[in-house]
Amino acid sequence: MTLPRTIGQLRESGYVDRSVKAEMRHNLIKKLQRNETIFPGIIGYEETVIPQIESAILSGHDLVLLGERGQAKTRIARSLVNLLDEVIPAIAGCEINDNPFHPICAVCREKVETEGDDVEITWIPRDRRYGEKLATPDITIADLIGEVDPIKVAEGRYLSDELTIHYGLIPRTNRGIFCINELPDLGERIQVGLLNIMEERDVQIRGYKIRLPLDLYVVASANPEDYTNRGRIITPLKDRFGSQVRTHYPRTIEHEIDIMEQERTIFADEGFRTIVPRFMKEIVAETTHLARKNPDVSQRSGVSARVSICNYENLLSSALRRAIRLGEQEVAPRIGDLVALIPSTQGKIELETIGDAREDRIVEKLVQGAVLNVFNRYFSVAEFEPLINRFERGFTVEIGDSMPSERYVRLLGELPELRGAVRQLGTESSPAAIASAIEFVLEGLHLNRKLNKERTAGKSRYRR
């Protein structure tokens, strides 16, 4: 269908003019009626965060998302674009997307007065109706709202003339969604300017008061510690946001694993088949969950979901590196690959301890705790009494990064006491997965103080 090209054609088409908040509310209602996914790719918020956001939109409230880093706040804000119409009309050439029926800038008002229904319009897609700014202390009113353009003044206009303004990010997102990340980092003077835009719909630029009745949906993100009157947010601005929604980290291992799988970078590794046993995924997720409870790790800064994602990527890369060197086509991470989690975790966590505490040692302890917890969820130590008795009679096992998967398969033949565990872990069909399972069982027994472990360069020896 051909879209109207002038205001007159638009009026004749019966187009229904709605505010941004009414538009989002209307589209949300339709999606809820059709039982559609409102926020695709957001995991673990179905019963907590998303219902609160939906209520805020139905109420027409501007929104603040409170949470530590890595809790999908920005992704949620960007997903709100899906609640906008596919396209909306605007006066052609307007810097601030003026509504053809209700223009607010001086240029468009004058154009409508002189040309009437012949004024040309353009159609703006939803992805161009989203604006975003990361708040930093050096942001100015000019960046967000606008500034006097000296070239326009030099052309002969007065400073008080609205036509001298060069519009900032917020006016240019008129009739759309504007997101401010880390809102409390804005200077207090800038927060006051934002307050005026949201409530009074006017601003002062260079001492001149400009009326800008913008049509906006404002969403902001903030760290809970900063978003208090004792932090860096002015109370009047806080009062202008209709709803405040608290985000959180994944509350279950299953949700953490789903996020890892969804967000990890995937490459087309020709000639390689990657197998990731479930217990190895659980160890990565459990490491992050333990970090979020560890007193040595700053909980005020949080432990982002990016820790799990990057750890998972590094784990698979370490396994791929070994498979390439051994000339194997099957890639399966082993316990020995968990050392790769140290560089991908360091730098993403902040320590509370002061002194000689080494970050790599803390991460290593977290990983060991994760292996122990996951092992104890799968097995009880009593199941391995026959295997432990074998070690008590002098049996030893040496494993290492340079040991091919087929050697582990032969080891399984030498230790039939391990077959039940390998079968329970669902890894008996692949040599690479069998190697992963054997290392997991041996390390679990070591961490349960049933086997001793001696480390040498690239190798580990288990004995009683």
N, C-alpha and C positions, 0 to 999 in steps of 0.2 A: 504494500500500500504506500502511495506517495504521501510524504509528510507535508503539512502546510509550510509555505515559505514566507508568508507575511502575517502580520497581526490580524488582518481581516480574515484571511483563510483559516487561521487558528480559531478565531471567534466562531466562524461558521461551522467548524468541525465539531463543536460542542466540547472542546477540551476542558476538563475539570482542573481548576487551579487549586493546589493544596500547598500548605507549608511543609517544610522538610519533616518536622515531627509528625504531622498528620499523614504524610506520605509513608514514612517508616512504620507508623502504627497500622495503617491500612494493609501494607504488604506483609507485616508480621502476622496479622490476623488471618490472612489468606494462607500463609505457610503453615500456621498452626492447624487450620481447618483441614489442610491436605496432609498433615502429619509429616511435613518435610523437615530435613535437617537444617537448623537455623545457622549453626556455626560448624561447617565441615572442618574436620581435622583437629577439633578441640576435644581432648580425651580426659575423662575423669571429672568433668564439671556438670554432667547431665542432671544430677540431683541437687547440686549446690549452687554453683555460680550462674549457670544459664537461666534457671527460673527467675532469679533476681534481676538479671539483665532484661529479660522479656517483660517483667512487671514494670521496670523503669521506662522502657520504650512505650508500653501501653499507657503509662501515666504521662508521657511527654516530658520526662525528666532528662536534663543533662546528667552525665554520668561520670563518676570517678571510680577507677579501678585501683584498689589498694592491694599491694602485694610485693614480695621480694622479687629479685631478679629471676628471670627464667620461668615465669608462671603464665606465659601466653597472653599478657595484657595487651601488647601491641598487636598480636595476631587477632585477638578479639575485636579490637578497635577497627582494624582493617576489614574484618569480616562483616562489619555493620553495613558496608557498601552494598552487600547483597540484598539489603532491605530497601534500597532506593529503586525507583522506576528505571527501566532500561535506558530511556532517554527523556530529557525534558527540554522545552523550548526556552530560548533566551534571545534577547535582542542581539543581532549580529554585530560583532566588533566591540561589544562591551567588555571592559576589563573585569567587571565583578558579576558577570552572568545575570544581568538584570531580567526580572520577570517582565514579559511583554505587556502584561495587563497592569502591573504596578511598578514602573521603573523608579529607582531611588537615586541614581547618579545624575548629575546635572546634564551631562551630554545626552543621555537617553531620554530624560524628561523633555529636553528641548527638541529632540528628534521626533518624539511622539506628538508633541504640540504642533510641529510644522508639517509632518508627513502623515500623521494619523494612522489609518489601517494599512497604509502602504509600506510601513516600516518593515524591513527585512528581518527575518528571525533565523536562528540556527538551532541545531539540536545537539545537546550535550550528553554524551554517554555517562553512565554511572561511575565508571572508573576515573573520570576527570573531575568528579565532584567530591573528592577526598583530599584533604590537606593535612600534613603532619609536620610537627616541629619538635625536635629534642630540645628541651629547655636547658639553657646554659646561663651562667651569670652575666655573660657579655651580650645577651640579647637586648635589643633596643625596641622602643616604641615603633621606630621606623620599620624594623623587620616584621613585626606582627601587624601593625595597623596602617602605618604609612608615614610619609614625610613630604615636605614641600619640595617640589622639583625646581631647582634653580634655573633650568633652561626655560621652563614655562613662565617663571617670573621675569626672566630676561626678555621674553617675547612681549611683555607689556602688561601682564595680568597683575592684580593686587594680591598680596599675601593672603588676604581674607577670602579670596575667590576660591571656591571649591575645586575649580578646574586646575589649580596649581598642584593638587595632591598627586603624588605617586603612591598608589595603594600597596599595602603590605599583604602578608600571607592570608590573614583572616578575611579581609574584604574580598580577596580573590577566590576564597572558598565559599562565597555567598551562595545560598541555596544548596549547601552540601554539608558534609561532616568534617569538622576540624578536630584534630587530635593533638594534645600537648603531652609529650612524654616527660616524666619526672617534673611535674608541675611545681613542687616547692623550690626547685632550683632557679625559678624566675625571680628576679629582683622585686622588691616590694613595690616599687614605682610601676613596674610592668604589670604586676598583679592587679594594681588599681586600674590600669588601662583596660585589662581584660575584664575586670568587674564591670566597668562602664559599658563595654561592648555587649556583655551578656544580659545586663539588667536595664540600664537606661538607654541603650542603643545609641549613645553618642560618644564622641572622643574629642580630646583637645590636642591639636597639633600645632606646635609653635605658639601656643597661647590662644589659638582660634578654635572655637567650639564648632565641631562639624557633626551634623545629624546623620547617622548612618543606621537606619533600621534594618540591619542585616537579618536574613533568615538562615539560622545555623543550628546544627546539632553539635554540641560541644562534648567531647569525651576526653578525659585526662587520666593519666596514670601517675602513681606516686608510691613511694616507700612508706609503710605505715609509721615508721619512726619519725619521719620528717613531716607527715601530714597531721600535725597537731599545732595548737596555739603556742606550744613550747618549742616547736620546730621552726620551719621556715615558710609557713603558709599564713596569710592574713585571714582572720576570722570572717570578714564580710564576703570574701571570695569563696571560702569554704561553704558558706551559707547559701550561695547561689546555685550550687550543684544539687539537683533534686534527689539523686540517689547515690549511695556509696556502697560499692560491692567489694567484698573481700575475697581475693583469689587465694589459692593454696597450691602446694605441691601435690603430685600424685599420692594418693593415700594408700594405694595397694601396689604390690609388686607387679601385678598384671597390667595395671595402667602404665606403670613406668616402662615395662617391656613394650607395650603397644606404641608408646611415644618413641622409644629407641628405634623400633622397626620402621615407623612412619617417617622419621626425620633423618635417619642416617643417609649419607651420600652413597649412592649405588653406581658402580661402574660396570661396564660390559666386559667382564673378565673372560675372554674367549679361551676355551680349553680348560677352564677350572670349574669345578662343582663345589659350591660352598654348602657345608652342613654345619648348622649351629645347634648343638644339643640344648634342650630346654634348660638344663641345670646351669650351663654357662651364661645364658641370658639372665637367669635369676641371680647369679653371683654379681654380675655388673649392676643390676638394679638394686640388689641388697647393699652393695657398697655405698651407693648414693644415699639410701635410706639410713644407713648407719651414720654417715657423715652428718645428716640432718639432726641427729641426736647426740653427736659427740661433743663433750664439753671443751675439747681442744679446738673445735671449729666454730667460728663466729656465726651464730644463728641470726644475728641482726642483718648480716650481709646476705645470708641464705646460701643454699647449695642448689644451683640452677639445674634444671632438667638437661641443660647442655652438657653437664658433667657426664650423665649417663650416655648421652648420644655420642660424645667424643670418645669416651671410654670404649663403647661398643665398636666404634669405627677402628680404634687403635688395636683392639683385641683381634678383630678380623684381619687387619693388615699384618699383624705379627704372625698369624697363622698362615696367611698367604705367602709371606716372605720365606717361612720355613718350607712350605710345600714347593715353592720354586727352586729352592736350593737342593731339596731332596728329589726333585724330578717327579713329584706326585701331582695327580690331577684333582684329587679330592682335598678340600681345605676344611679342616675342623679345628677350632681353637682348643688348646689344652690348658691345664693349670699353669704350665710353664709360661704361657703367653700373658698371664695376668700382670707380669712385670711391666707390660706396655701401658697399664693403667696409670702408672705413676706420673709420666710426663703430661698426660692429658688431664690429670686431676689437679696437679700443681698449677697455680696461677688462677684457678677457678674457685679456690676456697681461700678464706682468710682465717688465720689462726688467732685464737684468744691468748695462747700462752706466750709468755715473754721469757727469753733466755735461750737455752741451748736446744730447744725442741726443733727437730729437723722435720721439714714438711714431708720429705719422702718417707721418713720412718713412720709418721702418722698415717700416711696413705697406705703403706704396707700393712700396718696393723688393721686398718679398715678392711682391706682386701681379705686378710686372714680371717677376720671376724665374719665376713660375708660367706667365705667358703665353709666355715664351721657351721653357720646357721643353716645354709642351704643343705649341707650334707645331713645334718640332724633332722631336717624336714623329710628327707627321703628315706633315711635308714636309722636304725638303732644299732649301737655298737655291738650289742649282743648277737646280732645276725652274723657277725664276722669272727666269732670265736674259733671256728675251724681254721680260718686264714691266719689269725693271730697266733694260734698254736703252731702253725707251720713256720712262722717267723721265729717263734721261740726255740724251734729245733735247729736254728741256724740259717734259715733261708734268707737271702738278701735280694733286693731288686734295684737295679740301676737304670735310671731313665735320663733322657736329656733331649735338648732341642735338635740334636743331629741324629736322633734315633728314628728311623722310618716307621711308618704305621704298621707294616707287615711284621716288624719285630715285636710290636705289642700284641699282634694276633698270635704269634708263637708263644709269647709270655702267657697269654690266656690259656693256651694248651698246657703250660707248665703249672699254672695255678687254677685248676678247675673250680676252686672255692670262689673265684671271682665271677663265674659265669652267671650266677643268679643276679648279682648286682648289675652286670652289664645288660642283662635282659630286662631288668626292672627299669633301667634308665632308657630303654628303647634304642640302644645304639648297636645292637648285635649285627646289623646288616651292612655296616661300613667299616673298613679297617681304620680310617681316620677317626671316626666316631668312637670306635673301640678304644683307640689310644687315649682319646679325651676322657672316656669313662674310667679307664684304669688309673690315670693320673688323679682324677677326682676322688676315687675311693681311697687310694694310698694317702693323699694329702688330708682327707677327712679323718682317717685313722690317726695320722700324725698329730693333727690339731686336737684330737680327742685324747692325746697322750697314750696312744696304744702302740705307736711305732716311733722310732727315732729317725731323724732325717739328717743326713750329712750333705752339705753343699760343696761342690767344687766348681771349677770354671765350666759353665754350660751343662753341668750334670747334677743329679741328685740321687743319693743312695738311701733306700729305706731298709731298716733292720729293726730287730727287737732290742 
